[in-house]
Amino acid sequence: MNGAVGRVGAGRHRSVDAPVPLREVLVLSRRRTRFELVCWELNVDQRLAWPAWELALKHGLLQTAGVDAVTGKMMFTLTERGRLALRTVGRRRA
């Protein structure tokens, strides 16, 4: 993380200390990923993404999807409920 303004979607920017929205975590979790990779892709400090990640886990929007062969850490992907939530949030924003 470089401390600069984080990347968001198609050129939109979030202030340096703004928490990551749940939708952004879900979008990046459509494929196998882990928390650290989501933070890296969003270019944000982990403390800003943790609330959304924790919420997704708590509400069953993410499920385990194996182990990262390089790091040995758990990988996650969207559940069916997570895919539905992402579609629903996407429609509301449109």
C-alpha positions as CSV (number, residue, x, y, z in Angstrom):
1,M,0.0,0.0,0.0
2,N,1.4,3.3,-0.9
3,G,-0.8,5.5,1.2
4,A,-2.3,7.2,-1.9
5,V,-5.9,7.3,-2.7
6,G,-7.2,3.8,-3.3
7,R,-8.5,2.6,-6.7
8,V,-12.2,1.9,-6.9
9,G,-14.1,0.6,-9.9
10,A,-13.8,2.5,-13.1
11,G,-11.7,5.4,-12.1
12,R,-13.6,6.4,-9.0
13,H,-11.6,7.2,-5.9
14,R,-12.1,6.7,-2.2
15,S,-10.4,8.8,0.4
16,V,-7.4,7.3,2.0
17,D,-9.2,6.4,5.3
18,A,-12.6,5.4,3.9
19,P,-13.7,1.9,4.7
20,V,-14.1,-0.5,1.8
21,P,-17.7,-1.1,0.8
22,L,-19.0,-4.7,1.0
23,R,-19.8,-4.6,-2.8
24,E,-16.1,-4.1,-3.6
25,V,-15.1,-7.1,-1.5
26,L,-17.8,-9.2,-3.2
27,V,-16.8,-8.2,-6.7
28,L,-13.2,-9.3,-6.1
29,S,-14.4,-12.5,-4.5
30,R,-16.2,-13.8,-7.6
31,R,-13.0,-15.9,-8.1
32,R,-10.8,-17.6,-5.5
33,T,-9.0,-15.1,-3.4
34,R,-7.9,-14.4,0.1
35,F,-8.2,-11.3,2.3
36,E,-4.7,-10.0,1.6
37,L,-5.2,-10.2,-2.2
38,V,-8.4,-8.3,-2.0
39,C,-6.6,-5.5,0.0
40,W,-3.7,-5.5,-2.5
41,E,-6.1,-5.3,-5.5
42,L,-7.9,-2.4,-3.9
43,N,-4.7,-0.8,-2.8
44,V,-6.0,-0.3,0.7
45,D,-4.7,-1.0,4.2
46,Q,-6.2,-4.2,5.7
47,R,-7.9,-2.4,8.5
48,L,-10.1,-0.5,5.9
49,A,-11.2,-3.7,4.2
50,W,-11.6,-5.9,7.3
51,P,-15.2,-4.8,8.3
52,A,-16.6,-5.6,4.9
53,W,-14.7,-8.9,4.8
54,E,-15.9,-9.9,8.3
55,L,-19.5,-9.0,7.4
56,A,-19.3,-11.1,4.2
57,L,-18.1,-14.1,6.3
58,K,-20.6,-13.6,9.1
59,H,-23.5,-13.5,6.7
60,G,-22.4,-16.5,4.6
61,L,-21.6,-14.5,1.5
62,L,-18.1,-16.1,1.3
63,Q,-17.1,-19.7,1.6
64,T,-13.7,-21.5,1.8
65,A,-12.3,-22.6,-1.5
66,G,-9.2,-24.4,-0.7
67,V,-5.7,-23.4,0.4
68,D,-3.3,-21.0,-1.4
69,A,-0.4,-23.3,-2.5
70,V,2.1,-20.5,-2.1
71,T,1.2,-19.1,1.3
72,G,-0.8,-22.0,2.9
73,K,-3.6,-19.5,3.8
74,M,-7.3,-20.2,3.2
75,M,-8.8,-19.1,-0.1
76,F,-12.4,-17.9,-0.4
77,T,-15.0,-17.4,-3.0
78,L,-18.6,-16.2,-3.2
79,T,-21.4,-18.5,-2.0
80,E,-24.7,-18.6,-4.0
81,R,-26.0,-16.2,-1.4
82,G,-23.0,-13.9,-2.0
83,R,-23.7,-14.0,-5.8
84,L,-27.3,-13.1,-5.2
85,A,-26.3,-10.2,-2.9
86,L,-23.9,-8.9,-5.5
87,R,-26.6,-8.9,-8.2
88,T,-29.0,-7.3,-5.8
89,V,-26.6,-4.5,-4.8
90,G,-25.7,-4.0,-8.4
91,R,-29.3,-3.5,-9.4
92,R,-29.9,-1.0,-6.6
93,R,-27.0,1.1,-7.7
94,A,-28.1,1.1,-11.4
